[in-house]
């Protein structure tokens, strides 16, 4: 067998090697194109062709991946497919196994969404501390949405069921398309200018990312941020997220949920009113009972005018006599106080007091010098006494009698043989100087 014959491959081998190469080197790619020949058999798998103006490729998306898509593609849709290249060995078909798919415009929209979200976050438009609280009991609700859409129908239906007395002002706008964002922003400004409402709902029903895009526009986000009235964002379904959700003071998962957030439960309110009515009736009954009892007591205390006049005249006479006696008593007391004050002034004549102080000053002056001399003498004797005591206990006196004080090099006093070791430097203080020595040996005394 020659060299060429040894390298001959079977069709199966060629297809298998081709498949391995494709799956190894092109296991993850993104391809844009137009869908054609779309087939969705009962198995749940999708088979289609992705093409552009010059070429096409077969594609397959298995059911587990197809179920994760948020939209159903159709013939002619421009899409971006993510997946890996493979080969169907049985037929030698080159194909793309799709793991994900999005509308061709959706990728750009997602990028724009994330960029605007990051920008507004950096500016602080999402900060929790700037969120305005919703009124506990709204007096007037404003709804910014399409007047014919599903969102307004859901909101009005909930309000009719829960609290039909809540006034509602609808600010009609488009909620889809290029004209929607300016209209929504303008409606927010008008609602703030009107100042009728104390809470606003910005809302629309579900849809694709393109459908919800007006609520991801910067103009809408800044209009919500500038609103003096608290704003609830209720855009799409619970899984949908819009920029308006982050800027708004509160996000509601659905328009219906937003209506429930701003409307009290009618039955709960009726129950509270009935309880208040019963409490009011009890309070009024109690007050009427107390008023009747008080009126009864007043009737018992009521007197005939003539009798009342006589009693008043008697009280007036008594008061007049009491006043006259008090005035006489006060005059007598004032006369007595005046006499006492006159005698006191005579006793406290300044000339008499000045003479007495002068005599006392002379006497104290004569006693001052002997007292000072005596005090100095006593202090001198006490100083001499204390000096003698200090001399007696002074360490210098002890040294003069032939004693000495021994310390180590750090000037700690040696009181025991345990404080030193051979080789230590000792300093001995005597009466007229210091002696430095080195320990040769230590011999403790035997006390036994």
TAURJO-V701016 format. One record per backbone hydrogen bond with DSSP energy under -1.0 kcal/mol. NH is the residue of the N-H (numbers start at 0). CO is the residue of the C=O. Records with the same first field share a line. If there is no record, write none. Layout:
NH->CO  CO
This chain:
5->1
7->4
13->9
14->10
15->11
16->12
17->13
18->14
19->15
20->16
21->17
22->18
23->19
24->20
25->21
28->82
30->80
32->78
33->50
34->76
35->48
38->46
43->40
45->60
46->38
47->58
48->35
49->56
50->33
51->54
56->49
58->47
59->95
60->45
64->61
65->61
66->62
67->64
68->65
75->34
76->73
78->32
79->101
80->30
81->99
82->28
83->96
84->25
85->94
87->92
88->86
90->87
91->87
92->87
94->85
95->57
96->83
97->59
98->81
99->81
101->79
103->77
105->102
108->104
109->105
110->106
111->107
112->108
113->109
114->110
115->111
116->112
117->113
118->114
119->115
120->116
121->117
122->118
123->120
124->119
126->123
129->126
130->127
140->166
141->198
142->168
143->200
152->148
153->149
154->150
155->151
156->152
157->153
158->154
159->155
160->156
161->157
162->158
165->162
168->140
170->142
172->144
179->176
182->178
183->179
184->180
185->181
186->182
187->183
188->184
189->185
190->186
191->187
192->188
193->189
194->190
197->139
199->229
200->141
201->231
202->143
203->233
211->207
214->211
215->212
216->213
220->216
221->217
222->218
223->219
224->220
225->221
231->199
232->249
233->201
235->203
239->236
243->214
244->241
246->242
247->243
248->230
249->230
251->232
257->253
258->254
259->255
260->256
261->257
265->161
268->264
269->265
270->266
271->267
272->268
273->269
274->270
275->271
276->272
277->273
278->274
279->275
280->276
281->277
282->278
283->279
284->280
285->281
286->282
287->283
288->284
289->285
290->286
291->287
292->288
293->289
294->290
295->291
296->292
297->293
298->294
299->295
300->296
307->303
308->304
309->305
310->306
311->307
312->308
313->309
314->310
315->311
316->312
317->313
318->314
319->315
320->316
321->317
322->318
323->319
324->320
325->321
326->322
327->323
328->324
329->325
330->326
331->327
332->328
333->329
334->330
335->331
336->332
337->333
338->334
339->335
340->336
341->337
342->338
343->339
344->340
345->341
346->342
347->343
352->348
353->349
354->350
355->351
356->352
357->353
358->354
359->355
360->356
361->357
362->358
363->359
364->360
365->361
366->362
367->363
370->366
371->367
372->368
373->369
374->370
375->371
376->372
377->373
378->374
379->375
380->376
381->377
382->378
383->379
384->380
385->381
386->382
387->383
388->384
389->385
390->386
391->387
392->388
397->393
398->394
399->395
400->396
401->398
402->397
404->428
406->426
407->411
410->407
413->405
418->415
419->416
422->438
423->420
425->436
426->406
427->434
428->404
429->432
434->427
436->425
438->423
